[in-house]
Amino acid sequence: MLGKNKIQSSRESKSYEDEKREQMVFGPLYSQIYDALYKDKDYRRECDYLEELFKMFRVKVKKILDLGCGTGNHSIELGKRGYEVVGIDISEKMINIATEKLKNLNNKKIKFIRDDIRNFSLKDRFDAVISMFAVIGYINENDDLIKTFYNVREHLKEDGIFIFDVWFGPAVINLKPTQKVKEINLQESEKIFRITTPKLDVMKHIVEVNFKVIYAREDNLHIFEENHKMRFFFPKELELMLKISGFKRVYLLPFLETEREPNENDWNITVISLKK
């Protein structure tokens, strides 16, 4: 029992396009519990998959740029495998958490930078650019998306590869998003409840996802909400936008698979784009 709870409530309900969007999705409280919410996510398997794709498309990868790196879990796992990794995220809180993790690693191959994935500018060029966990779906507008893709291409070496995952339009329409409840017991006196309520907009290719989070810790009860506008994509639009941005070849695969084409039951897909 939590006894008499001190209740703190805030509504972090915002969209990616606004100038201050770093305060609008993945706000301080959500960022703080992010790793707990996704503690069952298999980052090692996803990094295995990235390495499978590097080999499959015959790209020799030493330097990786991780866009929308969040709290750094993919970047850190790849750094442990010997890659030089730069992670970029617009959330100051998440970058701080990622940087804090590095203190225990003594790995100088990993670096985190707070920046905007649409218009960042680095001196380095990379063998691979990755953007995992549907980060690209937060870019709702076509102009911003093309700007991002073009910027990615500019930061790739000539033989470079761009890998990202998104929600797949045919599956979103077919399966339709549903309300979900997640409960996580961290300790006896620390629990998280998250209620996910989606609203599908077929015409705009957007699912507006409302997260209501109840975070109970000792005698404190934090209640807050965030609205995440997630874009879903169809094959032809992905191919068109990537080729407009200068990529020569585009491939689609079911997420974490390599042997077949995606279908209307694959909610997440992997997009592989080659600079030449």
Secondary structure, DSSP 8 states (H G I E B T S, - for coil): ---S-EEEEEEEE--TTSTTGGGTSS-HHHHHHHHHHTTT--HHHHHHHHHHHHHHTT---SEEEEET-TTSHHHHHHHHTT-EEEEEES-HHHHHHHHHHHTTT--TTEEEEE--TTT---S--EEEEEE-TTGGGG--SHHHHHHHHHHHHHTEEEEEEEEEEEEEHHHHHHH----EEEEEEEETTEEEEEEEEEEEETTTTEEEEEEEEEEEETTEEEEEEEEEEEEEE-HHHHHHHHHHTT-SEEEEEETT--SS---TT-SEEEEEEE--
